[in-house]
Amino acid sequence: SLLTEKKVPADRRLLIFLDDIDKNQVDAVGSKMANLGEIEQKLGLQVPDGFALSTTAYQRFMEANDLQAEINRRVQAADAGNLKELVKLSAELQQLIVRSHVPADLKDAVTEALDILQRRAGKRITVALRSSAVGEDLAETAFAGQYRSELNVSAEGFFEAYKHVLAGNYRVSAMTYRRNRGFRDEDVPLCVGCMVMVDAVAGGVVYSRNPVNVHDDSVFICAAWGLPKSVVDGTDACDEYVIARTEDRNILRQEIHPKQRKFVCYPEEGVCRLDLTGEDRDRPAISRETARQMADIAIRLEAHYGAPQDVEWGLDTDGSIYILQCRPLKTTGTAVAVHPALTHAAVDQPAIVRGGVTASPGVGYGEVFVVEKGADMLAFAEGAVLVVRQAHPRWAPLLSHASAVIAEKGSFAGHLANVAREFEVPALFGLPNATNVLHPGDPVTVDATARIVYSGKIEALLD
């Protein structure tokens, strides 16, 4: 009886609208959607209209296609510790789900719910479909960027997109993350959030405190043109604001970086990446007043939850700020040298490169391993220093094997930075030309705290 016991959710609805959700319904709709419902109901902040496809909906889909037994069989037969075998298994499991059918009762419920959203909006809408797994977006298990989202989805493309989000439960990154965190696959039902798409003119992330310095209570904002995707995926530079926790929300620092491209919605469906030209490249993505408003929101959210918060947001064409995601922020380390007595001037090894952004503090040593494409991951050496062009969450499966991470692009607000801090792997992002300056096989010491990469092994720093 213990082996066959199934956890039956108390709420048996297939979908639940956001205005009927709060933080007590985590088991039914997952942490992401429970947080958004809580924010809308209790704080009155703007959240896109939408609904959650529940734990019950996930179980209904799996049972209708008799998937769980087959998935269990394949998972048990595979060596989950072998990355090459895991890649093959992941592809097979995702195809199983994508080829399955959505049961009729679930289709009917979604079709009716989409009609309701459209009537509320008073115009044709598209939606964003985002994972909201049980256990996701918690303080110690953020699952940042490990699942799949589908943006700007039409009613006609909804069910195909829904299956792809469900299939994301078996991406290599998600499976590796669960394994490293001690979750069984069957204990993480994948709810899916459906929200009216915000065609953002700007978007990004706000941290209610400094994620890499527990003594700094300033608010940190990263902003870019278009959808926040470029910030969380680490695909481009973003503007940064540091704001004091004072009544006037004084802006302590503002760094406006040249922005190369932005993600925008196609008129009908899907998103595209546009190159930025002219003044937009160098103009701030948000005004100083909007930055102060974002700081207000972050401080309110921290007060409500009683802990630092990591908030994804989008700025609509009419200037409205929408909260797209809110989860606990894991703060770690300190932005100053951990051993004040040890000055870097005393290190006798040459510095190969300096600068960048501390995405996760600490010091790591290993041989340089440059990863350009997915196939390179299969040869990654244990204890190597991972060097990539973009701080993309697809590289997260290597974090449990890497001694440090270096990326040419990315900020401490991206998904990969979140996972690096969670696994306590030193990470240094925003180092231009790193893949050319650092040569594969060369031993290096990465001091992510001081933002220096040294040639060779610096025992004093590692100690």
C-alpha positions in Angstrom: 0.0 0.0 0.0 2.9 2.4 0.7 4.3 1.7 -2.8 1.0 2.3 -4.6 0.0 5.4 -2.5 -0.7 8.5 -4.6 -1.0 12.0 -3.3 -4.4 13.3 -4.3 -4.7 17.1 -4.4 -7.4 18.6 -2.2 -8.6 20.9 -4.9 -9.9 18.8 -7.8 -10.5 21.6 -10.3 -8.7 21.3 -13.6 -8.0 25.0 -13.7 -8.2 27.9 -11.3 -8.4 31.6 -12.2 -5.8 33.9 -10.6 -8.4 35.9 -8.7 -9.2 32.7 -6.8 -5.6 31.8 -5.9 -3.5 32.7 -2.9 -0.3 31.3 -1.3 -2.2 28.6 0.5 -2.8 26.8 -2.8 0.7 25.8 -3.6 -0.1 22.1 -3.8 -2.9 22.8 -6.3 -1.2 25.4 -8.7 2.5 25.4 -7.8 4.5 28.1 -6.2 4.8 30.5 -9.1 1.1 30.9 -9.7 0.3 30.8 -5.9 2.7 33.7 -5.4 1.1 35.7 -8.3 -2.4 35.1 -7.0 -1.3 36.2 -3.5 0.3 39.4 -4.8 -2.8 40.3 -6.7 -5.3 39.5 -3.9 -3.4 40.7 -0.8 -1.2 43.5 -2.2 -3.3 44.8 -5.1 -0.2 44.9 -7.4 -0.8 44.5 -11.2 -0.5 40.9 -12.4 -1.5 39.7 -15.9 -5.0 38.2 -15.9 -4.9 34.4 -16.2 -5.4 31.0 -14.7 -3.4 28.0 -13.6 -3.7 24.5 -15.0 -3.6 22.6 -11.8 -2.0 19.5 -10.3 -5.2 17.7 -11.2 -4.9 18.8 -14.8 -1.4 17.4 -14.9 -2.5 14.1 -13.4 -5.4 13.9 -15.8 -3.1 14.4 -18.8 -0.6 11.8 -17.6 -3.4 9.2 -16.8 -5.3 9.8 -20.1 -2.1 8.9 -22.0 -0.9 6.2 -19.5 2.5 8.0 -19.4 3.7 7.7 -15.8 4.4 3.9 -15.9 6.3 4.2 -19.2 8.3 7.2 -18.0 9.2 5.3 -14.7 10.3 2.3 -16.7 12.6 4.4 -18.9 14.0 6.4 -16.0 14.7 3.3 -13.9 16.5 1.6 -16.9 18.8 4.6 -17.5 21.9 5.7 -15.7 20.9 9.2 -14.6 24.4 10.1 -13.6 25.7 9.6 -17.2 25.1 12.9 -19.0 25.2 11.3 -22.4 22.6 8.7 -21.5 20.5 11.4 -19.8 20.4 13.5 -23.0 19.1 10.5 -24.9 16.5 9.8 -22.2 15.4 13.4 -22.0 14.7 13.5 -25.8 12.7 10.3 -25.6 10.5 11.4 -22.7 9.8 14.8 -24.2 8.7 13.2 -27.4 6.4 10.8 -25.5 4.6 13.8 -24.0 4.5 16.0 -27.2 3.0 13.1 -29.2 0.3 12.5 -26.5 -3.3 13.9 -26.7 -4.9 16.5 -24.4 -8.1 14.9 -22.9 -11.4 16.3 -24.0 -12.5 17.6 -20.6 -9.3 19.5 -20.2 -9.6 21.0 -23.7 -13.2 22.1 -23.0 -12.2 23.8 -19.7 -9.3 25.6 -21.3 -11.4 26.8 -24.3 -14.0 28.2 -22.0 -11.3 29.9 -19.8 -9.6 31.5 -22.8 -13.0 32.9 -23.9 -13.5 34.4 -20.4 -10.0 36.1 -20.6 -10.7 37.5 -24.0 -14.1 38.9 -22.9 -12.4 40.5 -19.9 -9.7 42.1 -22.1 -12.2 43.3 -24.6 -9.9 42.4 -27.5 -8.0 39.5 -29.1 -5.4 38.2 -26.7 -2.4 35.9 -26.7 -1.0 34.2 -23.6 2.2 33.2 -21.9 2.4 29.6 -20.7 4.9 29.1 -17.9 5.8 26.2 -15.7 4.6 26.4 -12.1 5.9 23.1 -10.6 5.2 22.1 -7.1 8.5 22.8 -5.3 9.6 25.5 -7.8 10.3 29.1 -6.7 11.1 28.2 -3.1 14.0 29.7 -1.1 16.4 26.7 -1.5 14.9 25.2 -4.8 14.2 28.0 -7.2 14.5 25.8 -10.4 15.4 29.1 -12.1 15.2 28.7 -15.9 15.2 24.9 -15.7 11.7 24.4 -17.1 10.2 25.7 -20.3 8.0 28.7 -21.1 6.0 29.5 -24.3 5.4 33.2 -24.9 2.8 34.9 -27.1 0.7 31.8 -27.7 -2.6 32.1 -29.7 -5.8 30.1 -28.8 -5.1 28.0 -31.9 -1.6 27.0 -30.7 -2.5 26.7 -27.1 -2.6 22.9 -26.7 0.6 22.2 -28.7 2.4 24.8 -26.5 0.9 23.3 -23.4 2.3 19.9 -24.3 5.8 21.5 -24.9 5.7 23.1 -21.4 4.8 19.8 -19.9 7.6 18.1 -21.9 9.9 20.6 -20.3 9.5 18.6 -17.1 12.0 16.2 -18.7 14.5 18.6 -20.1 18.1 17.6 -19.2 18.4 20.8 -17.0 15.2 20.0 -15.0 16.0 16.3 -14.5 19.6 17.1 -13.4 18.4 19.8 -11.1 15.9 17.5 -9.4 18.4 14.8 -9.0 21.0 17.1 -7.4 18.3 18.5 -5.1 17.0 15.0 -4.1 13.5 15.3 -5.8 11.9 12.2 -7.3 10.4 13.0 -10.7 6.9 11.8 -9.6 7.0 14.1 -6.6 7.1 17.3 -8.8 3.8 17.6 -10.7 4.0 20.3 -13.3 1.2 22.9 -13.1 1.2 25.4 -15.8 0.4 29.1 -15.5 -1.5 30.8 -18.4 -1.4 34.6 -18.3 -2.4 37.3 -20.8 0.7 38.3 -22.7 2.2 41.6 -21.7 3.8 43.1 -24.8 6.4 44.8 -22.8 8.3 47.9 -24.0 10.9 47.1 -21.2 11.4 44.3 -18.7 13.8 42.8 -16.3 14.4 41.7 -12.7 14.4 43.5 -9.4 16.1 42.2 -6.3 15.0 43.6 -3.0 18.5 43.2 -1.7 22.0 42.5 -3.0 22.2 38.8 -3.8 26.0 38.6 -3.3 26.4 40.7 -0.2 24.2 40.0 2.8 25.2 43.3 4.4 23.8 45.4 1.5 20.1 46.2 1.8 20.0 48.3 -1.4 17.5 47.4 -4.1 19.0 46.2 -7.4 17.2 46.5 -10.8 18.3 45.1 -14.2 16.3 46.4 -17.2 16.4 45.9 -20.9 14.3 46.9 -23.9 11.4 44.5 -24.8 10.5 41.3 -23.0 12.5 40.4 -19.8 13.8 37.3 -21.6 17.1 38.9 -22.5 17.8 39.7 -18.8 17.0 36.3 -17.4 18.6 34.3 -20.2 21.8 36.3 -20.1 21.7 37.0 -23.8 22.5 40.7 -23.8 23.7 43.6 -21.6 21.2 45.3 -19.4 20.9 48.6 -17.5 21.5 48.4 -13.8 20.2 50.6 -11.0 21.1 50.5 -7.3 18.5 52.2 -5.1 18.7 53.1 -1.4 16.1 51.8 1.0 15.3 55.4 2.1 12.0 57.2 1.9 13.0 59.2 -1.2 14.4 56.0 -2.9 17.6 57.7 -3.8 19.4 56.2 -6.8 22.9 55.4 -5.6 24.2 54.1 -8.9 23.0 53.9 -12.5 24.8 52.1 -15.2 23.4 52.4 -18.7 25.0 49.8 -21.0 24.8 49.6 -24.8 22.0 47.1 -25.6 22.4 45.1 -28.8 19.0 43.5 -29.3 15.6 43.0 -27.7 12.8 40.3 -27.7 9.4 41.5 -28.9 6.1 39.8 -29.7 5.0 39.0 -33.3 1.6 40.5 -34.1 -0.1 37.0 -34.3 2.0 34.6 -32.3 5.5 33.9 -31.1 8.5 36.2 -30.3 11.4 37.4 -32.3 14.8 39.0 -31.5 15.4 42.4 -33.1 18.7 44.2 -33.4 18.7 47.6 -31.8 19.9 50.6 -33.8 20.3 54.3 -33.3 19.5 56.0 -30.0 17.8 53.0 -28.5 21.0 51.1 -28.0 22.4 53.7 -25.6 19.1 55.1 -24.1 18.0 53.9 -20.6 15.3 51.2 -20.9 13.4 52.7 -18.0 13.1 56.2 -16.5 14.5 57.0 -13.1 11.0 57.4 -11.8 10.1 53.9 -13.0 13.2 52.6 -11.2 12.0 54.2 -8.0 8.5 52.7 -8.5 10.1 49.2 -9.0 12.1 49.7 -5.7 8.9 50.5 -3.9 7.2 47.3 -5.2 10.3 45.2 -4.3 10.3 46.6 -0.7 6.6 46.0 -0.3 6.9 42.4 -1.5 9.8 41.8 0.9 7.8 43.1 3.8 4.8 41.0 2.8 6.8 37.7 2.6 9.3 38.6 5.4 12.3 37.7 3.2 14.3 39.2 0.3 12.5 38.7 -3.1 13.5 38.1 -6.7 10.9 39.7 -9.0 10.5 39.5 -12.7 8.5 42.5 -14.2 7.3 44.0 -17.5 6.5 47.6 -18.4 3.5 47.9 -20.6 3.0 50.5 -23.3 0.8 52.7 -21.0 3.5 52.7 -18.3 1.9 50.1 -16.1 4.3 47.7 -14.2 3.2 44.1 -14.2 4.6 41.5 -11.9 5.4 38.4 -13.9 7.1 36.3 -11.2 8.1 36.6 -7.5 10.2 34.2 -5.5 12.5 34.2 -2.5 15.9 35.6 -3.2 18.9 33.5 -2.0 21.5 36.0 -0.7 25.0 34.8 -0.1 28.5 35.9 0.7 29.9 39.4 0.7 31.1 41.7 -2.0 34.4 42.3 -0.2 37.4 40.0 0.2 36.6 37.2 2.6 40.1 37.5 4.2 40.9 41.2 4.6 44.5 40.4 5.5 45.1 38.8 2.1 45.6 41.6 -0.4 45.5 40.7 -4.1 48.6 42.7 -4.6 50.5 40.0 -2.7 49.4 37.3 -5.2 52.5 36.6 -7.3 50.7 34.9 -10.2 49.7 37.2 -13.1 46.0 38.2 -13.6 44.8 37.0 -17.0 41.7 39.2 -16.9 39.9 41.5 -14.5 36.4 43.0 -14.3 32.9 41.7 -15.0 30.2 41.1 -12.5 30.1 38.9 -9.4 27.2 36.6 -10.1 28.1 34.2 -7.3 30.9 34.9 -4.9 33.8 32.6 -4.0 37.0 31.2 -5.5 37.4 28.1 -7.7 40.3 26.4 -9.4 40.4 24.1 -12.4 41.3 23.7 -16.1 39.5 25.9 -18.6 36.7 24.1 -20.5 35.0 26.2 -23.2 31.4 25.1 -24.0 30.0 26.5 -27.3 27.2 24.0 -28.0 25.1 21.3 -26.4 27.4 18.5 -27.6 30.3 20.0 -25.7 28.6 19.4 -22.4 29.0 15.6 -22.8 32.8 15.9 -22.6 32.9 18.3 -19.7 35.6 17.3 -17.2 34.8 17.1 -13.5 36.2 20.1 -11.6 36.8 22.2 -14.7 36.1 25.9 -15.0 33.1 26.3 -17.3 33.6 29.2 -19.8 30.7 30.2 -22.1 29.6 33.1 -24.3 26.2 33.6 -22.7 25.1 32.9 -19.1 22.2 30.8 -20.4 20.3 28.4 -18.1 20.9 25.5 -20.5 24.4 25.2 -19.0 23.0 24.6 -15.5 23.4 20.8 -15.6 27.2 21.4 -15.5 27.2 23.4 -12.3 27.3 20.4 -10.1 30.5 19.4 -11.9 32.2 22.8 -12.3 34.6 24.5 -9.9 33.6 27.9 -11.3 31.7 29.6 -14.2 32.8 32.4 -16.5 30.5 34.0 -19.1 31.1 36.8 -21.6 27.5 38.0 -21.3 25.1 38.0 -18.4 24.3 39.6 -15.1 23.7 38.5 -11.5 20.0 38.7 -12.3 19.9 35.8 -14.7 18.7 32.3 -14.2 22.2 30.8 -14.4 23.4 33.2 -11.7 20.5 32.1 -9.5 21.4 28.4 -9.8 25.1 29.1 -9.3 24.4 30.9 -6.0 22.1 28.0 -5.0 24.8 25.4 -5.6 27.5 27.8 -4.2 29.6 27.7 -7.4 31.7 30.9 -8.0 30.5 32.7 -11.1 31.9 35.7 -12.9 29.8 37.1 -15.8 30.2 40.0 -18.2 33.8 39.3 -19.2 34.0 40.2 -22.9 36.2 37.9 -25.1 36.7 35.4 -22.2 36.3 32.4 -24.7 39.3 33.7 -26.6 41.5 35.0 -23.7 41.1 31.8 -21.7 42.5 28.7 -23.5 41.1 25.2 -23.0 43.1 23.1 -20.7 44.9 26.0 -19.0 44.8 25.9 -15.2 43.2 29.0 -13.7 42.0 30.4 -10.4 38.7 32.3 -10.6 38.2 34.8 -7.8 34.6 35.7 -8.5 34.4 37.9 -5.4 37.3 40.2 -6.4 36.5 39.7 -10.2 39.9 38.5 -11.2 41.0 35.4 -13.1 44.6 34.2 -12.3 46.9 31.9 -14.2 47.6 28.7 -12.2 46.6 27.6 -8.8 46.5 30.3 -6.0 46.6 28.2 -2.8 46.3 31.3 -0.5 43.0 32.3 -2.2 41.6 28.8 -2.3 42.4 28.3 1.4 
